[in-house]
Amino acid sequence: MKQLFTQTTEEELKERRQLCQDLEVLCIQDSTILEEVIDEYVYLLSDHRREELQEFVTKELEADFG
């Protein structure tokens, strides 16, 4: 499997975790931020990863509404 990140230090991992937590708080407060983050994330996905994520979303939505 292709590695997404080069050698990541503990400090970088800590910063990434903090960014995730901060983004979560902002997204809860303002859904337009969530839309922006998701839009950029999906745009940056490889075709293979996008297909995997689409399959996951479809299964989850079917489980919720099926």
C-alpha distances in whole Angstrom, upper triangle without the diagonal:
4,6,9,12,13,15,17,20,22,24,22,20,24,24,21,22,26,25,24,27,29,27,28,31,32,31,33,36,35,33,33,31,28,29,28,25,23,24,23,19,19,20,17,15,13,15,12,12,15,16,14,16,19,19,19,22,24,24,25,27,29,29,31,33,33
4,6,9,10,13,15,18,21,22,20,19,22,22,20,21,25,23,22,26,28,26,27,30,31,29,32,35,34,32,32,29,27,27,26,23,22,23,20,18,18,18,15,13,11,14,12,11,15,16,15,17,20,20,20,23,25,25,26,28,30,30,32,34,34
4,6,7,9,11,15,17,19,16,15,19,19,16,18,21,20,20,23,25,24,25,28,29,28,30,33,32,31,30,28,26,26,25,22,21,22,20,17,18,19,15,14,13,16,14,13,16,18,17,18,21,22,21,23,26,26,26,29,31,31,32,35,35
4,7,10,10,14,16,17,14,13,17,17,14,16,19,17,17,20,22,20,22,25,25,24,27,29,29,27,27,24,22,23,21,18,18,19,16,14,15,16,12,11,11,15,14,12,15,17,16,16,19,21,20,22,25,25,25,27,30,30,31,33,34
4,6,7,11,13,14,11,11,14,14,12,14,17,16,16,19,21,20,22,25,25,25,27,29,29,28,28,24,23,24,22,19,20,21,18,15,17,18,14,14,14,18,17,15,18,21,19,19,23,24,23,25,28,28,28,30,33,33,33,36,37
4,6,9,13,14,11,12,15,15,14,17,19,18,19,22,23,23,25,28,28,28,31,32,32,31,31,28,27,28,25,22,23,24,21,19,21,21,17,17,17,21,20,19,21,24,23,23,26,28,27,28,31,32,31,34,36,36,37,40,41
4,6,10,12,10,10,14,14,14,16,18,18,19,22,23,23,25,28,28,29,31,33,33,33,33,29,28,30,28,24,25,27,24,21,24,24,20,20,21,24,23,21,24,27,25,25,29,30,28,30,33,33,33,36,38,38,38,41,42
4,7,8,6,7,10,11,10,12,15,15,16,18,20,20,22,24,25,26,28,30,30,30,30,26,26,27,26,22,23,25,22,20,23,23,20,20,21,25,24,21,24,27,25,24,28,29,27,29,32,32,31,34,37,36,36,39,41
4,5,5,6,9,10,11,12,14,15,17,19,20,21,23,25,26,27,29,30,31,31,32,28,27,29,27,24,26,28,25,23,26,26,23,23,25,28,27,25,27,30,28,27,31,32,30,32,35,35,34,36,39,38,38,42,43
4,5,5,6,9,10,10,12,14,15,17,18,20,21,23,24,26,27,29,30,31,31,27,27,29,28,24,26,28,25,23,26,28,24,25,26,30,29,26,28,31,29,28,31,32,30,31,35,34,33,36,38,37,37,40,42
4,5,5,6,9,10,11,12,14,15,16,18,20,21,22,24,26,27,28,29,29,26,25,28,26,23,25,27,25,23,26,27,24,25,27,31,30,27,29,32,30,29,32,34,31,32,36,36,34,36,39,38,38,41,43
4,5,5,6,9,10,10,12,14,15,16,18,20,21,22,24,26,26,27,27,23,23,25,23,20,22,24,21,19,23,24,21,21,23,27,27,24,26,29,27,26,29,31,28,29,33,33,32,34,37,36,36,39,41
4,5,5,6,9,10,11,12,14,15,17,19,20,21,23,25,25,26,26,22,22,24,23,19,21,23,21,18,22,23,20,21,22,26,25,22,24,27,25,23,27,28,26,27,30,30,29,31,34,33,33,36,38
4,5,5,6,9,10,11,12,14,15,17,18,20,21,23,24,25,26,22,22,24,23,20,22,24,22,20,24,25,23,23,25,29,28,25,26,29,27,25,29,30,28,28,32,32,30,32,35,34,34,37,39
4,5,5,6,9,10,10,12,14,15,16,18,20,21,22,23,23,20,19,22,20,17,20,22,20,18,22,23,21,22,24,28,28,24,26,29,27,25,28,30,28,28,32,32,30,32,35,34,34,37,39
4,5,5,6,9,10,10,12,14,15,16,18,20,21,21,21,18,17,20,18,15,17,19,17,15,18,20,17,18,21,24,24,21,22,25,23,21,25,26,24,24,28,28,27,29,32,31,31,33,36
4,5,5,6,9,10,11,13,14,15,17,19,20,20,21,18,17,20,19,15,17,20,18,16,20,22,19,20,23,26,25,21,23,26,23,21,25,26,23,24,27,27,25,27,30,29,29,32,34
4,5,5,6,8,10,11,12,14,15,17,18,19,20,17,16,20,19,16,18,21,19,18,21,23,21,22,25,28,28,24,25,28,26,24,27,29,26,26,29,30,27,29,32,31,30,33,36
4,5,5,6,8,10,10,12,14,15,16,17,17,14,14,17,15,12,15,17,15,14,18,19,18,19,22,26,26,22,23,26,25,22,25,27,24,24,28,28,26,28,31,30,29,32,35
4,5,5,6,9,10,10,12,14,15,15,16,13,12,15,14,11,13,16,15,13,16,18,17,18,21,24,24,20,20,23,22,19,22,24,21,21,24,25,22,24,27,27,26,28,31
4,5,5,6,9,10,11,13,14,15,17,14,13,16,16,13,15,18,18,16,19,22,21,21,25,27,27,23,23,26,24,22,24,26,23,22,26,26,23,25,28,27,26,29,32
4,5,5,6,9,10,11,12,14,15,12,12,15,15,12,15,18,17,16,20,21,21,22,25,28,28,25,25,28,26,23,26,28,25,24,28,28,26,27,30,30,28,30,33
4,5,5,6,9,10,10,11,12,8,8,12,11,9,11,14,13,13,16,18,18,19,23,25,26,22,22,25,24,20,23,25,22,21,25,26,23,24,28,27,25,28,31
4,5,5,6,9,10,10,12,10,8,12,13,10,12,15,15,14,17,19,19,20,24,26,26,22,22,24,23,20,22,24,21,19,23,24,21,22,25,24,23,25,28
4,5,5,6,9,10,13,10,10,14,14,13,15,18,18,17,20,22,22,23,27,29,30,26,25,28,27,23,25,27,24,23,26,27,24,24,28,27,25,27,30
4,5,5,6,8,10,7,8,11,11,11,13,16,16,16,19,21,21,22,26,28,29,26,25,28,27,23,25,27,25,23,26,27,24,25,28,28,26,28,31
4,5,5,5,7,5,5,8,10,9,10,13,14,14,16,18,19,20,24,26,27,23,22,25,24,20,22,24,22,19,23,24,21,21,25,25,22,24,27
4,6,6,10,9,8,11,13,12,13,16,18,17,19,22,23,23,27,29,29,26,24,27,26,22,23,25,23,20,23,24,21,21,25,24,21,23,27
4,7,9,9,9,12,14,14,15,18,19,19,21,23,24,26,29,31,32,28,27,30,29,25,26,29,26,24,27,28,24,24,28,27,24,26,30
4,5,6,7,9,11,11,13,15,16,17,19,21,22,24,27,29,30,27,25,28,28,24,24,27,25,22,25,27,24,23,27,27,24,26,29
4,5,5,6,9,10,11,12,14,15,16,18,20,21,25,26,27,24,22,25,24,21,21,24,22,19,22,24,21,20,24,24,21,22,26
4,5,5,6,9,10,10,12,14,15,16,19,20,24,25,27,24,22,24,25,21,21,25,23,20,23,25,23,22,25,26,24,25,28
4,5,5,6,9,10,11,12,14,15,17,19,22,24,26,23,21,24,24,20,21,24,23,20,23,25,23,22,26,27,25,26,29
4,5,5,6,8,10,10,12,14,16,17,20,22,23,20,18,21,21,17,18,21,19,17,20,22,19,19,23,23,21,23,26
4,6,5,6,9,10,11,12,14,16,19,20,22,19,17,20,20,16,17,20,19,16,19,21,19,18,22,23,21,22,25
4,6,5,6,9,10,11,12,15,18,20,22,19,17,20,21,18,18,22,21,18,21,24,22,21,25,26,25,26,28
4,5,5,6,9,10,11,13,16,18,20,17,15,19,19,15,17,20,19,17,20,22,20,21,24,25,24,25,28
4,5,5,6,8,10,11,14,16,17,14,12,15,16,12,13,17,15,13,16,19,17,17,21,22,21,22,24
4,6,5,6,9,10,14,15,17,15,12,15,17,14,14,18,17,15,18,20,19,19,22,24,23,24,26
4,6,5,6,9,12,14,17,14,12,16,17,14,16,19,19,17,20,23,22,22,25,26,26,27,29
4,5,5,6,10,12,14,11,10,14,14,11,13,16,16,15,18,20,19,20,23,24,23,25,27
4,5,5,9,10,12,9,7,11,12,9,10,14,14,13,15,18,17,18,21,22,22,23,25
4,6,8,10,13,11,9,13,14,12,13,17,17,16,18,21,21,21,24,26,26,27,28
4,7,9,12,10,9,13,14,13,14,17,18,17,20,22,22,23,26,27,27,28,30
4,6,8,6,6,9,10,9,11,14,14,15,17,19,19,20,23,24,25,26,27
4,5,5,6,9,10,10,12,14,15,16,18,20,21,22,24,26,27,28,29
4,6,5,6,9,10,10,12,14,15,16,18,20,21,22,24,26,26,27
4,5,5,6,9,10,11,13,14,15,17,19,20,21,23,25,26,26
4,5,5,6,8,10,11,12,14,15,16,18,20,21,22,24,24
4,5,5,6,9,10,10,12,14,15,16,18,20,21,22,23
4,5,5,6,9,10,10,12,14,15,16,18,20,21,21
4,5,5,6,9,10,11,12,14,16,17,19,20,20
4,5,5,6,9,10,11,12,14,15,16,18,19
4,5,5,6,9,10,10,12,14,15,16,17
4,6,5,6,9,10,11,12,14,15,15
4,5,5,6,9,10,11,12,14,14
4,5,5,6,8,10,10,12,13
4,6,5,6,9,10,10,11
4,6,5,6,9,10,9
4,5,5,6,9,9
4,5,5,6,7
4,5,5,5
4,6,5
4,6
4
